[in-house]
Amino acid sequence: MKRRCTDLVGLLADFVEHQLSPEIHAELERHLTACPRCIAQLKTYESTVSLLRSIRDDDLPAELRCTLKSFVNRNCGN
Ligand SMILES: [Zn+2]
């Protein structure tokens, strides 16, 4: 089954957290070796996650916190 980049980008969060099934994880890994665009997306995601982990919620203005979290979770309620 061939997936498009737009499909795979939605899986990057689960990929980073190792939440994907082994087959999908391997497929995404294969795709990433050949797709600079998705690698760039992955790096953006990873740096955002590590940024979120490196700062405490209290240190962030609410608006920025919401933006970052909605980028990661896509379910920010605010
Ligand atoms: Zn791609």
N, CA, C, O and the ligand as a Tripos MOL2 file, in Angstrom:
@<TRIPOS>MOLECULE
protein
  313   311    79     0     0
PROTEIN
NO_CHARGES

@<TRIPOS>ATOM
      1 N           0.8580   -1.2020    0.0000 N.3       1 MET1
      2 CA          0.0000    0.0000    0.0000 C.3       1 MET1
      3 C           0.8890    1.2460    0.0000 C.2       1 MET1
      4 O           1.7780    1.3950    0.8390 O.2       1 MET1
      5 N           0.6320    2.1150   -0.9400 N.am      2 LYS2
      6 CA          1.4250    3.3340   -1.0850 C.3       2 LYS2
      7 C           0.7110    4.5000   -0.3960 C.2       2 LYS2
      8 O          -0.4660    4.7570   -0.6440 O.2       2 LYS2
      9 N           1.4250    5.1780    0.4500 N.am      3 ARG3
     10 CA          0.8380    6.3250    1.1380 C.3       3 ARG3
     11 C           1.4580    7.6060    0.6130 C.2       3 ARG3
     12 O           2.6180    7.6350    0.2020 O.2       3 ARG3
     13 N           0.6640    8.6600    0.6370 N.am      4 ARG4
     14 CA          1.1780    9.9600    0.2450 C.3       4 ARG4
     15 C           1.7620   10.6630    1.4600 C.2       4 ARG4
     16 O           1.4760   10.3050    2.6030 O.2       4 ARG4
     17 N           2.5850   11.6690    1.1930 N.am      5 CYS5
     18 CA          3.2290   12.4200    2.2700 C.3       5 CYS5
     19 C           2.2020   12.9860    3.2330 C.2       5 CYS5
     20 O           2.4020   12.9590    4.4480 O.2       5 CYS5
     21 N           1.0910   13.5030    2.6900 N.am      6 THR6
     22 CA          0.1070   14.1430    3.5670 C.3       6 THR6
     23 C          -0.4820   13.1340    4.5470 C.2       6 THR6
     24 O          -0.8430   13.4910    5.6690 O.2       6 THR6
     25 N          -0.5790   11.8660    4.1230 N.am      7 ASP7
     26 CA         -1.0560   10.8390    5.0450 C.3       7 ASP7
     27 C          -0.0140   10.5550    6.1210 C.2       7 ASP7
     28 O          -0.3390   10.3940    7.2980 O.2       7 ASP7
     29 N           1.2410   10.4980    5.6910 N.am      8 LEU8
     30 CA          2.3070   10.1090    6.6090 C.3       8 LEU8
     31 C           2.5930   11.1800    7.6470 C.2       8 LEU8
     32 O           2.9190   10.8690    8.7930 O.2       8 LEU8
     33 N           2.4720   12.4400    7.2480 N.am      9 VAL9
     34 CA          2.7440   13.5290    8.1850 C.3       9 VAL9
     35 C           1.8520   13.4160    9.4260 C.2       9 VAL9
     36 O           2.2740   13.7250   10.5400 O.2       9 VAL9
     37 N           0.6220   12.9720    9.2130 N.am     10 GLY10
     38 CA         -0.2930   12.7960   10.3360 C.3      10 GLY10
     39 C           0.1140   11.6760   11.2740 C.2      10 GLY10
     40 O          -0.3840   11.5790   12.3950 O.2      10 GLY10
     41 N           1.0260   10.8290   10.8050 N.am     11 LEU11
     42 CA          1.4680    9.6980   11.6350 C.3      11 LEU11
     43 C           2.7520    9.9960   12.3920 C.2      11 LEU11
     44 O           3.1790    9.2090   13.2370 O.2      11 LEU11
     45 N           3.3740   11.1490   12.0830 N.am     12 LEU12
     46 CA          4.6980   11.4250   12.6510 C.3      12 LEU12
     47 C           4.6770   11.4670   14.1760 C.2      12 LEU12
     48 O           5.6110   10.9970   14.8260 O.2      12 LEU12
     49 N           3.6110   12.0290   14.7450 N.am     13 ALA13
     50 CA          3.5260   12.1110   16.2020 C.3      13 ALA13
     51 C           3.5830   10.7240   16.8200 C.2      13 ALA13
     52 O           4.3300   10.4810   17.7680 O.2      13 ALA13
     53 N           2.7810    9.8150   16.2690 N.am     14 ASP14
     54 CA          2.7700    8.4460   16.7800 C.3      14 ASP14
     55 C           4.0730    7.7180   16.4580 C.2      14 ASP14
     56 O           4.5180    6.8490   17.2090 O.2      14 ASP14
     57 N           4.6670    8.0850   15.3430 N.am     15 PHE15
     58 CA          5.9530    7.4870   14.9620 C.3      15 PHE15
     59 C           7.0140    7.8230   16.0010 C.2      15 PHE15
     60 O           7.7440    6.9500   16.4690 O.2      15 PHE15
     61 N           7.0870    9.1080   16.3550 N.am     16 VAL16
     62 CA          8.0840    9.5630   17.3270 C.3      16 VAL16
     63 C           7.8670    8.8880   18.6760 C.2      16 VAL16
     64 O           8.8260    8.5610   19.3750 O.2      16 VAL16
     65 N           6.6000    8.6810   19.0410 N.am     17 GLU17
     66 CA          6.2840    8.0830   20.3420 C.3      17 GLU17
     67 C           6.2400    6.5500   20.2660 C.2      17 GLU17
     68 O           5.9320    5.8850   21.2550 O.2      17 GLU17
     69 N           6.5450    6.0080   19.1110 N.am     18 HIS18
     70 CA          6.5280    4.5510   18.9000 C.3      18 HIS18
     71 C           5.1660    3.9430   19.2160 C.2      18 HIS18
     72 O           5.0620    2.9050   19.8700 O.2      18 HIS18
     73 N           4.1390    4.6090   18.7370 N.am     19 GLN19
     74 CA          2.7750    4.1350   18.9580 C.3      19 GLN19
     75 C           2.2000    3.4230   17.7420 C.2      19 GLN19
     76 O           1.0730    2.9280   17.7800 O.2      19 GLN19
     77 N           2.9720    3.3710   16.6670 N.am     20 LEU20
     78 CA          2.4590    2.7630   15.4420 C.3      20 LEU20
     79 C           2.6830    1.2540   15.4620 C.2      20 LEU20
     80 O           3.5520    0.7510   16.1740 O.2      20 LEU20
     81 N           1.8860    0.5440   14.6680 N.am     21 SER21
     82 CA          2.1310   -0.8820   14.5050 C.3      21 SER21
     83 C           3.4720   -1.0630   13.7990 C.2      21 SER21
     84 O           3.8930   -0.1920   13.0370 O.2      21 SER21
     85 N           4.1380   -2.1760   14.0450 N.am     22 PRO22
     86 CA          5.4730   -2.4010   13.4680 C.3      22 PRO22
     87 C           5.5020   -2.2460   11.9460 C.2      22 PRO22
     88 O           6.4720   -1.7320   11.3880 O.2      22 PRO22
     89 N           4.4270   -2.6960   11.2770 N.am     23 GLU23
     90 CA          4.4120   -2.5990    9.8120 C.3      23 GLU23
     91 C           4.3660   -1.1480    9.3650 C.2      23 GLU23
     92 O           5.1120   -0.7440    8.4730 O.2      23 GLU23
     93 N           3.4880   -0.3610    9.9850 N.am     24 ILE24
     94 CA          3.3620    1.0490    9.6110 C.3      24 ILE24
     95 C           4.6410    1.8010    9.9840 C.2      24 ILE24
     96 O           5.1050    2.6610    9.2360 O.2      24 ILE24
     97 N           5.1990    1.4710   11.1370 N.am     25 HIS25
     98 CA          6.4320    2.1200   11.5810 C.3      25 HIS25
     99 C           7.5480    1.8770   10.5550 C.2      25 HIS25
    100 O           8.2730    2.7990   10.1820 O.2      25 HIS25
    101 N           7.6700    0.6330   10.1120 N.am     26 ALA26
    102 CA          8.7080    0.2820    9.1360 C.3      26 ALA26
    103 C           8.4540    0.9790    7.8070 C.2      26 ALA26
    104 O           9.3860    1.4390    7.1460 O.2      26 ALA26
    105 N           7.1840    1.0520    7.4220 N.am     27 GLU27
    106 CA          6.8430    1.7060    6.1680 C.3      27 GLU27
    107 C           7.1950    3.1920    6.2150 C.2      27 GLU27
    108 O           7.7420    3.7500    5.2630 O.2      27 GLU27
    109 N           6.8710    3.8120    7.3360 N.am     28 LEU28
    110 CA          7.1740    5.2310    7.4970 C.3      28 LEU28
    111 C           8.6860    5.4520    7.5160 C.2      28 LEU28
    112 O           9.1940    6.4070    6.9290 O.2      28 LEU28
    113 N           9.3900    4.5620    8.1940 N.am     29 GLU29
    114 CA         10.8450    4.6450    8.2560 C.3      29 GLU29
    115 C          11.4460    4.5770    6.8500 C.2      29 GLU29
    116 O          12.3470    5.3400    6.5020 O.2      29 GLU29
    117 N          10.9200    3.6410    6.0510 N.am     30 ARG30
    118 CA         11.3830    3.5110    4.6650 C.3      30 ARG30
    119 C          11.1160    4.7910    3.8900 C.2      30 ARG30
    120 O          11.9760    5.2860    3.1600 O.2      30 ARG30
    121 N           9.9220    5.3120    4.0600 N.am     31 HIS31
    122 CA          9.5520    6.5290    3.3470 C.3      31 HIS31
    123 C          10.4870    7.6780    3.7270 C.2      31 HIS31
    124 O          10.8950    8.4660    2.8740 O.2      31 HIS31
    125 N          10.8220    7.7630    5.0150 N.am     32 LEU32
    126 CA         11.6510    8.8660    5.4970 C.3      32 LEU32
    127 C          13.0630    8.8320    4.9180 C.2      32 LEU32
    128 O          13.7000    9.8740    4.7660 O.2      32 LEU32
    129 N          13.5470    7.6410    4.5970 N.am     33 THR33
    130 CA         14.8930    7.5650    4.0170 C.3      33 THR33
    131 C          14.9240    8.1490    2.6120 C.2      33 THR33
    132 O          15.9940    8.4720    2.0960 O.2      33 THR33
    133 N          13.7580    8.2870    1.9920 N.am     34 ALA34
    134 CA         13.7130    8.7130    0.5950 C.3      34 ALA34
    135 C          12.9720   10.0300    0.3950 C.2      34 ALA34
    136 O          12.8310   10.4890   -0.7390 O.2      34 ALA34
    137 N          12.4960   10.6430    1.4740 N.am     35 CYS35
    138 CA         11.6580   11.8180    1.3090 C.3      35 CYS35
    139 C          12.1220   12.9800    2.2010 C.2      35 CYS35
    140 O          11.7570   13.0570    3.3740 O.2      35 CYS35
    141 N          12.9260   13.8740    1.6310 N.am     36 PRO36
    142 CA         13.4530   15.0210    2.4020 C.3      36 PRO36
    143 C          12.3480   15.8730    3.0140 C.2      36 PRO36
    144 O          12.5210   16.4420    4.0920 O.2      36 PRO36
    145 N          11.2070   15.9590    2.3200 N.am     37 ARG37
    146 CA         10.1210   16.7980    2.8270 C.3      37 ARG37
    147 C           9.5850   16.2490    4.1420 C.2      37 ARG37
    148 O           9.3330   17.0080    5.0780 O.2      37 ARG37
    149 N           9.4100   14.9450    4.2130 N.am     38 CYS38
    150 CA          8.9150   14.3390    5.4430 C.3      38 CYS38
    151 C           9.9740   14.3540    6.5440 C.2      38 CYS38
    152 O           9.6420   14.4690    7.7240 O.2      38 CYS38
    153 N          11.2470   14.2380    6.1640 N.am     39 ILE39
    154 CA         12.3140   14.3300    7.1550 C.3      39 ILE39
    155 C          12.2970   15.7050    7.8020 C.2      39 ILE39
    156 O          12.4630   15.8320    9.0150 O.2      39 ILE39
    157 N          12.0940   16.7380    6.9810 N.am     40 ALA40
    158 CA         12.0100   18.0940    7.5130 C.3      40 ALA40
    159 C          10.8440   18.2230    8.4870 C.2      40 ALA40
    160 O          10.9770   18.8400    9.5430 O.2      40 ALA40
    161 N           9.7000   17.6400    8.1310 N.am     41 GLN41
    162 CA          8.5400   17.6460    9.0220 C.3      41 GLN41
    163 C           8.8530   16.9520   10.3340 C.2      41 GLN41
    164 O           8.4860   17.4290   11.4070 O.2      41 GLN41
    165 N           9.5350   15.8210   10.2370 N.am     42 LEU42
    166 CA          9.8760   15.0450   11.4200 C.3      42 LEU42
    167 C          10.7950   15.8410   12.3400 C.2      42 LEU42
    168 O          10.6110   15.8450   13.5570 O.2      42 LEU42
    169 N          11.7840   16.5140   11.7550 N.am     43 LYS43
    170 CA         12.7140   17.3020   12.5610 C.3      43 LYS43
    171 C          11.9800   18.4520   13.2550 C.2      43 LYS43
    172 O          12.2390   18.7520   14.4210 O.2      43 LYS43
    173 N          11.0590   19.0910   12.5230 N.am     44 THR44
    174 CA         10.2740   20.1620   13.1210 C.3      44 THR44
    175 C           9.4710   19.6360   14.2970 C.2      44 THR44
    176 O           9.4030   20.2620   15.3540 O.2      44 THR44
    177 N           8.8650   18.4760   14.0950 N.am     45 TYR45
    178 CA          8.0580   17.8860   15.1510 C.3      45 TYR45
    179 C           8.9190   17.5450   16.3580 C.2      45 TYR45
    180 O           8.5550   17.8500   17.4930 O.2      45 TYR45
    181 N          10.0760   16.9040   16.1100 N.am     46 GLU46
    182 CA         10.9360   16.4780   17.2090 C.3      46 GLU46
    183 C          11.4610   17.6610   18.0050 C.2      46 GLU46
    184 O          11.5440   17.5980   19.2320 O.2      46 GLU46
    185 N          11.8210   18.7510   17.3090 N.am     47 SER47
    186 CA         12.3410   19.9030   18.0390 C.3      47 SER47
    187 C          11.2350   20.5710   18.8400 C.2      47 SER47
    188 O          11.4930   21.1220   19.9100 O.2      47 SER47
    189 N          10.0030   20.5290   18.3340 N.am     48 THR48
    190 CA          8.8800   21.0880   19.0720 C.3      48 THR48
    191 C           8.6010   20.2640   20.3270 C.2      48 THR48
    192 O           8.3420   20.8200   21.3950 O.2      48 THR48
    193 N           8.6520   18.9520   20.1970 N.am     49 VAL49
    194 CA          8.4240   18.0790   21.3390 C.3      49 VAL49
    195 C           9.4850   18.2930   22.4040 C.2      49 VAL49
    196 O           9.1680   18.3860   23.5900 O.2      49 VAL49
    197 N          10.7460   18.3720   21.9880 N.am     50 SER50
    198 CA         11.8040   18.5420   22.9770 C.3      50 SER50
    199 C          11.7260   19.9220   23.6090 C.2      50 SER50
    200 O          12.0770   20.0990   24.7750 O.2      50 SER50
    201 N          11.2630   20.9080   22.8300 N.am     51 LEU51
    202 CA         11.0510   22.2440   23.3920 C.3      51 LEU51
    203 C           9.9690   22.1910   24.4660 C.2      51 LEU51
    204 O          10.1180   22.7680   25.5430 O.2      51 LEU51
    205 N           8.8900   21.4990   24.1610 N.am     52 LEU52
    206 CA          7.7950   21.3740   25.1290 C.3      52 LEU52
    207 C           8.2620   20.6850   26.3980 C.2      52 LEU52
    208 O           7.8340   21.0380   27.4980 O.2      52 LEU52
    209 N           9.1400   19.7020   26.2460 N.am     53 ARG53
    210 CA          9.6000   18.9430   27.4110 C.3      53 ARG53
    211 C          10.6270   19.7060   28.2200 C.2      53 ARG53
    212 O          10.8080   19.4500   29.4110 O.2      53 ARG53
    213 N          11.3070   20.6520   27.5650 N.am     54 SER54
    214 CA         12.3930   21.3470   28.2480 C.3      54 SER54
    215 C          11.8930   22.5380   29.0570 C.2      54 SER54
    216 O          12.6110   23.0410   29.9210 O.2      54 SER54
    217 N          10.6890   22.9870   28.7940 N.am     55 ILE55
    218 CA         10.1580   24.1110   29.5530 C.3      55 ILE55
    219 C           8.8960   23.6980   30.2990 C.2      55 ILE55
    220 O           8.0940   22.9030   29.8100 O.2      55 ILE55
    221 N           8.7450   24.2490   31.4730 N.am     56 ARG56
    222 CA          7.5470   23.9320   32.2420 C.3      56 ARG56
    223 C           6.3900   24.7660   31.7210 C.2      56 ARG56
    224 O           6.5850   25.8810   31.2370 O.2      56 ARG56
    225 N           5.2070   24.2320   31.8220 N.am     57 ASP57
    226 CA          4.0150   24.9290   31.3470 C.3      57 ASP57
    227 C           3.9040   26.3260   31.9290 C.2      57 ASP57
    228 O           3.4990   27.2680   31.2460 O.2      57 ASP57
    229 N           4.2690   26.4490   33.2020 N.am     58 ASP58
    230 CA          4.0920   27.7300   33.8940 C.3      58 ASP58
    231 C           4.9350   28.8400   33.2930 C.2      58 ASP58
    232 O           4.6180   30.0200   33.4400 O.2      58 ASP58
    233 N           6.0190   28.4560   32.6110 N.am     59 ASP59
    234 CA          6.9160   29.4670   32.0700 C.3      59 ASP59
    235 C           6.4170   30.0530   30.7580 C.2      59 ASP59
    236 O           6.9520   31.0530   30.2790 O.2      59 ASP59
    237 N           5.4080   29.4430   30.1840 N.am     60 LEU60
    238 CA          4.9400   29.8590   28.8650 C.3      60 LEU60
    239 C           3.6950   30.7340   28.9660 C.2      60 LEU60
    240 O           2.8030   30.4710   29.7720 O.2      60 LEU60
    241 N           3.6450   31.7690   28.1470 N.am     61 PRO61
    242 CA          2.3780   32.5020   28.0150 C.3      61 PRO61
    243 C           1.3030   31.5410   27.5020 C.2      61 PRO61
    244 O           1.5910   30.6640   26.6880 O.2      61 PRO61
    245 N           0.0780   31.7040   27.9730 N.am     62 ALA62
    246 CA         -0.9920   30.7620   27.6460 C.3      62 ALA62
    247 C          -1.1720   30.6080   26.1380 C.2      62 ALA62
    248 O          -1.4160   29.5130   25.6310 O.2      62 ALA62
    249 N          -1.0460   31.7290   25.4390 N.am     63 GLU63
    250 CA         -1.2930   31.6830   23.9990 C.3      63 GLU63
    251 C          -0.2540   30.8420   23.2660 C.2      63 GLU63
    252 O          -0.5860   30.0630   22.3720 O.2      63 GLU63
    253 N           1.0160   31.0110   23.6580 N.am     64 LEU64
    254 CA          2.0910   30.2460   23.0400 C.3      64 LEU64
    255 C           1.9760   28.7720   23.4060 C.2      64 LEU64
    256 O           2.2160   27.8900   22.5810 O.2      64 LEU64
    257 N           1.6030   28.5230   24.6610 N.am     65 ARG65
    258 CA          1.4400   27.1470   25.1120 C.3      65 ARG65
    259 C           0.3670   26.4450   24.2810 C.2      65 ARG65
    260 O           0.5160   25.2910   23.8780 O.2      65 ARG65
    261 N          -0.7140   27.1780   24.0410 N.am     66 CYS66
    262 CA         -1.8080   26.6310   23.2530 C.3      66 CYS66
    263 C          -1.3480   26.3330   21.8290 C.2      66 CYS66
    264 O          -1.6800   25.2870   21.2720 O.2      66 CYS66
    265 N          -0.5880   27.2470   21.2450 N.am     67 THR67
    266 CA         -0.1090   27.0530   19.8820 C.3      67 THR67
    267 C           0.7830   25.8290   19.7910 C.2      67 THR67
    268 O           0.6380   25.0080   18.8860 O.2      67 THR67
    269 N           1.7050   25.7140   20.7330 N.am     68 LEU68
    270 CA          2.6170   24.5750   20.7200 C.3      68 LEU68
    271 C           1.8740   23.2720   20.9280 C.2      68 LEU68
    272 O           2.1280   22.2780   20.2460 O.2      68 LEU68
    273 N           0.9610   23.2900   21.8710 N.am     69 LYS69
    274 CA          0.2660   22.0490   22.1720 C.3      69 LYS69
    275 C          -0.6870   21.6500   21.0520 C.2      69 LYS69
    276 O          -0.8780   20.4630   20.7900 O.2      69 LYS69
    277 N          -1.2710   22.6150   20.4050 N.am     70 SER70
    278 CA         -2.1640   22.2490   19.3040 C.3      70 SER70
    279 C          -1.3540   21.7250   18.1270 C.2      70 SER70
    280 O          -1.8350   20.9040   17.3460 O.2      70 SER70
    281 N          -0.1070   22.2120   18.0060 N.am     71 PHE71
    282 CA          0.7610   21.6690   16.9620 C.3      71 PHE71
    283 C           1.0380   20.1950   17.2420 C.2      71 PHE71
    284 O           1.0490   19.3680   16.3300 O.2      71 PHE71
    285 N           1.2580   19.8840   18.5010 N.am     72 VAL72
    286 CA          1.5930   18.5040   18.8610 C.3      72 VAL72
    287 C           0.3340   17.6490   18.9190 C.2      72 VAL72
    288 O           0.3070   16.5400   18.3840 O.2      72 VAL72
    289 N          -0.6830   18.1500   19.5510 N.am     73 ASN73
    290 CA         -1.8620   17.3160   19.8140 C.3      73 ASN73
    291 C          -3.0040   17.5430   18.8390 C.2      73 ASN73
    292 O          -3.8480   16.6690   18.6440 O.2      73 ASN73
    293 N          -3.0270   18.7110   18.2320 N.am     74 ARG74
    294 CA         -4.1260   19.0770   17.3360 C.3      74 ARG74
    295 C          -5.4890   18.9960   18.0210 C.2      74 ARG74
    296 O          -6.5030   18.7860   17.3560 O.2      74 ARG74
    297 N          -5.5210   19.1590   19.3320 N.am     75 ASN75
    298 CA         -6.8120   19.1300   20.0130 C.3      75 ASN75
    299 C          -6.8820   20.1630   21.1330 C.2      75 ASN75
    300 O          -7.5730   19.9630   22.1310 O.2      75 ASN75
    301 N          -6.1590   21.2700   20.9590 N.am     76 CYS76
    302 CA         -6.1870   22.3030   21.9770 C.3      76 CYS76
    303 C          -7.5790   22.9040   22.0690 C.2      76 CYS76
    304 O          -8.1600   23.3040   21.0600 O.2      76 CYS76
    305 N          -8.1120   22.9640   23.2860 N.am     77 GLY77
    306 CA         -9.4850   23.3970   23.4600 C.3      77 GLY77
    307 C          -9.6760   24.8940   23.3970 C.2      77 GLY77
    308 O         -10.8020   25.3620   23.2280 O.2      77 GLY77
    309 N          -8.5970   25.6660   23.5280 N.am     78 ASN78
    310 CA         -8.7450   27.1130   23.5790 C.3      78 ASN78
    311 C          -8.7790   27.7210   22.1850 C.2      78 ASN78
    312 O          -8.9000   28.9380   22.0450 O.2      78 ASN78
    313 ZN          7.1070   12.1510    2.2220 Zn       79 ZN79
@<TRIPOS>BOND
     1     1     2 1
     2     2     3 1
     3     3     4 2
     4     3     5 am
     5     5     6 1
     6     6     7 1
     7     7     8 2
     8     7     9 am
     9     9    10 1
    10    10    11 1
    11    11    12 2
    12    11    13 am
    13    13    14 1
    14    14    15 1
    15    15    16 2
    16    15    17 am
    17    17    18 1
    18    18    19 1
    19    19    20 2
    20    19    21 am
    21    21    22 1
    22    22    23 1
    23    23    24 2
    24    23    25 am
    25    25    26 1
    26    26    27 1
    27    27    28 2
    28    27    29 am
    29    29    30 1
    30    30    31 1
    31    31    32 2
    32    31    33 am
    33    33    34 1
    34    34    35 1
    35    35    36 2
    36    35    37 am
    37    37    38 1
    38    38    39 1
    39    39    40 2
    40    39    41 am
    41    41    42 1
    42    42    43 1
    43    43    44 2
    44    43    45 am
    45    45    46 1
    46    46    47 1
    47    47    48 2
    48    47    49 am
    49    49    50 1
    50    50    51 1
    51    51    52 2
    52    51    53 am
    53    53    54 1
    54    54    55 1
    55    55    56 2
    56    55    57 am
    57    57    58 1
    58    58    59 1
    59    59    60 2
    60    59    61 am
    61    61    62 1
    62    62    63 1
    63    63    64 2
    64    63    65 am
    65    65    66 1
    66    66    67 1
    67    67    68 2
    68    67    69 am
    69    69    70 1
    70    70    71 1
    71    71    72 2
    72    71    73 am
    73    73    74 1
    74    74    75 1
    75    75    76 2
    76    75    77 am
    77    77    78 1
    78    78    79 1
    79    79    80 2
    80    79    81 am
    81    81    82 1
    82    82    83 1
    83    83    84 2
    84    83    85 am
    85    85    86 1
    86    86    87 1
    87    87    88 2
    88    87    89 am
    89    89    90 1
    90    90    91 1
    91    91    92 2
    92    91    93 am
    93    93    94 1
    94    94    95 1
    95    95    96 2
    96    95    97 am
    97    97    98 1
    98    98    99 1
    99    99   100 2
   100    99   101 am
   101   101   102 1
   102   102   103 1
   103   103   104 2
   104   103   105 am
   105   105   106 1
   106   106   107 1
   107   107   108 2
   108   107   109 am
   109   109   110 1
   110   110   111 1
   111   111   112 2
   112   111   113 am
   113   113   114 1
   114   114   115 1
   115   115   116 2
   116   115   117 am
   117   117   118 1
   118   118   119 1
   119   119   120 2
   120   119   121 am
   121   121   122 1
   122   122   123 1
   123   123   124 2
   124   123   125 am
   125   125   126 1
   126   126   127 1
   127   127   128 2
   128   127   129 am
   129   129   130 1
   130   130   131 1
   131   131   132 2
   132   131   133 am
   133   133   134 1
   134   134   135 1
   135   135   136 2
   136   135   137 am
   137   137   138 1
   138   138   139 1
   139   139   140 2
   140   139   141 am
   141   141   142 1
   142   142   143 1
   143   143   144 2
   144   143   145 am
   145   145   146 1
   146   146   147 1
   147   147   148 2
   148   147   149 am
   149   149   150 1
   150   150   151 1
   151   151   152 2
   152   151   153 am
   153   153   154 1
   154   154   155 1
   155   155   156 2
   156   155   157 am
   157   157   158 1
   158   158   159 1
   159   159   160 2
   160   159   161 am
   161   161   162 1
   162   162   163 1
   163   163   164 2
   164   163   165 am
   165   165   166 1
   166   166   167 1
   167   167   168 2
   168   167   169 am
   169   169   170 1
   170   170   171 1
   171   171   172 2
   172   171   173 am
   173   173   174 1
   174   174   175 1
   175   175   176 2
   176   175   177 am
   177   177   178 1
   178   178   179 1
   179   179   180 2
   180   179   181 am
   181   181   182 1
   182   182   183 1
   183   183   184 2
   184   183   185 am
   185   185   186 1
   186   186   187 1
   187   187   188 2
   188   187   189 am
   189   189   190 1
   190   190   191 1
   191   191   192 2
   192   191   193 am
   193   193   194 1
   194   194   195 1
   195   195   196 2
   196   195   197 am
   197   197   198 1
   198   198   199 1
   199   199   200 2
   200   199   201 am
   201   201   202 1
   202   202   203 1
   203   203   204 2
   204   203   205 am
   205   205   206 1
   206   206   207 1
   207   207   208 2
   208   207   209 am
   209   209   210 1
   210   210   211 1
   211   211   212 2
   212   211   213 am
   213   213   214 1
   214   214   215 1
   215   215   216 2
   216   215   217 am
   217   217   218 1
   218   218   219 1
   219   219   220 2
   220   219   221 am
   221   221   222 1
   222   222   223 1
   223   223   224 2
   224   223   225 am
   225   225   226 1
   226   226   227 1
   227   227   228 2
   228   227   229 am
   229   229   230 1
   230   230   231 1
   231   231   232 2
   232   231   233 am
   233   233   234 1
   234   234   235 1
   235   235   236 2
   236   235   237 am
   237   237   238 1
   238   238   239 1
   239   239   240 2
   240   239   241 am
   241   241   242 1
   242   242   243 1
   243   243   244 2
   244   243   245 am
   245   245   246 1
   246   246   247 1
   247   247   248 2
   248   247   249 am
   249   249   250 1
   250   250   251 1
   251   251   252 2
   252   251   253 am
   253   253   254 1
   254   254   255 1
   255   255   256 2
   256   255   257 am
   257   257   258 1
   258   258   259 1
   259   259   260 2
   260   259   261 am
   261   261   262 1
   262   262   263 1
   263   263   264 2
   264   263   265 am
   265   265   266 1
   266   266   267 1
   267   267   268 2
   268   267   269 am
   269   269   270 1
   270   270   271 1
   271   271   272 2
   272   271   273 am
   273   273   274 1
   274   274   275 1
   275   275   276 2
   276   275   277 am
   277   277   278 1
   278   278   279 1
   279   279   280 2
   280   279   281 am
   281   281   282 1
   282   282   283 1
   283   283   284 2
   284   283   285 am
   285   285   286 1
   286   286   287 1
   287   287   288 2
   288   287   289 am
   289   289   290 1
   290   290   291 1
   291   291   292 2
   292   291   293 am
   293   293   294 1
   294   294   295 1
   295   295   296 2
   296   295   297 am
   297   297   298 1
   298   298   299 1
   299   299   300 2
   300   299   301 am
   301   301   302 1
   302   302   303 1
   303   303   304 2
   304   303   305 am
   305   305   306 1
   306   306   307 1
   307   307   308 2
   308   307   309 am
   309   309   310 1
   310   310   311 1
   311   311   312 2
@<TRIPOS>SUBSTRUCTURE
     1 MET1         2 RESIDUE 1 A MET
     2 LYS2         6 RESIDUE 1 A LYS
     3 ARG3        10 RESIDUE 1 A ARG
     4 ARG4        14 RESIDUE 1 A ARG
     5 CYS5        18 RESIDUE 1 A CYS
     6 THR6        22 RESIDUE 1 A THR
     7 ASP7        26 RESIDUE 1 A ASP
     8 LEU8        30 RESIDUE 1 A LEU
     9 VAL9        34 RESIDUE 1 A VAL
    10 GLY10       38 RESIDUE 1 A GLY
    11 LEU11       42 RESIDUE 1 A LEU
    12 LEU12       46 RESIDUE 1 A LEU
    13 ALA13       50 RESIDUE 1 A ALA
    14 ASP14       54 RESIDUE 1 A ASP
    15 PHE15       58 RESIDUE 1 A PHE
    16 VAL16       62 RESIDUE 1 A VAL
    17 GLU17       66 RESIDUE 1 A GLU
    18 HIS18       70 RESIDUE 1 A HIS
    19 GLN19       74 RESIDUE 1 A GLN
    20 LEU20       78 RESIDUE 1 A LEU
    21 SER21       82 RESIDUE 1 A SER
    22 PRO22       86 RESIDUE 1 A PRO
    23 GLU23       90 RESIDUE 1 A GLU
    24 ILE24       94 RESIDUE 1 A ILE
    25 HIS25       98 RESIDUE 1 A HIS
    26 ALA26      102 RESIDUE 1 A ALA
    27 GLU27      106 RESIDUE 1 A GLU
    28 LEU28      110 RESIDUE 1 A LEU
    29 GLU29      114 RESIDUE 1 A GLU
    30 ARG30      118 RESIDUE 1 A ARG
    31 HIS31      122 RESIDUE 1 A HIS
    32 LEU32      126 RESIDUE 1 A LEU
    33 THR33      130 RESIDUE 1 A THR
    34 ALA34      134 RESIDUE 1 A ALA
    35 CYS35      138 RESIDUE 1 A CYS
    36 PRO36      142 RESIDUE 1 A PRO
    37 ARG37      146 RESIDUE 1 A ARG
    38 CYS38      150 RESIDUE 1 A CYS
    39 ILE39      154 RESIDUE 1 A ILE
    40 ALA40      158 RESIDUE 1 A ALA
    41 GLN41      162 RESIDUE 1 A GLN
    42 LEU42      166 RESIDUE 1 A LEU
    43 LYS43      170 RESIDUE 1 A LYS
    44 THR44      174 RESIDUE 1 A THR
    45 TYR45      178 RESIDUE 1 A TYR
    46 GLU46      182 RESIDUE 1 A GLU
    47 SER47      186 RESIDUE 1 A SER
    48 THR48      190 RESIDUE 1 A THR
    49 VAL49      194 RESIDUE 1 A VAL
    50 SER50      198 RESIDUE 1 A SER
    51 LEU51      202 RESIDUE 1 A LEU
    52 LEU52      206 RESIDUE 1 A LEU
    53 ARG53      210 RESIDUE 1 A ARG
    54 SER54      214 RESIDUE 1 A SER
    55 ILE55      218 RESIDUE 1 A ILE
    56 ARG56      222 RESIDUE 1 A ARG
    57 ASP57      226 RESIDUE 1 A ASP
    58 ASP58      230 RESIDUE 1 A ASP
    59 ASP59      234 RESIDUE 1 A ASP
    60 LEU60      238 RESIDUE 1 A LEU
    61 PRO61      242 RESIDUE 1 A PRO
    62 ALA62      246 RESIDUE 1 A ALA
    63 GLU63      250 RESIDUE 1 A GLU
    64 LEU64      254 RESIDUE 1 A LEU
    65 ARG65      258 RESIDUE 1 A ARG
    66 CYS66      262 RESIDUE 1 A CYS
    67 THR67      266 RESIDUE 1 A THR
    68 LEU68      270 RESIDUE 1 A LEU
    69 LYS69      274 RESIDUE 1 A LYS
    70 SER70      278 RESIDUE 1 A SER
    71 PHE71      282 RESIDUE 1 A PHE
    72 VAL72      286 RESIDUE 1 A VAL
    73 ASN73      290 RESIDUE 1 A ASN
    74 ARG74      294 RESIDUE 1 A ARG
    75 ASN75      298 RESIDUE 1 A ASN
    76 CYS76      302 RESIDUE 1 A CYS
    77 GLY77      306 RESIDUE 1 A GLY
    78 ASN78      310 RESIDUE 1 A ASN
    79 ZN79       313 GROUP 0 **** ****
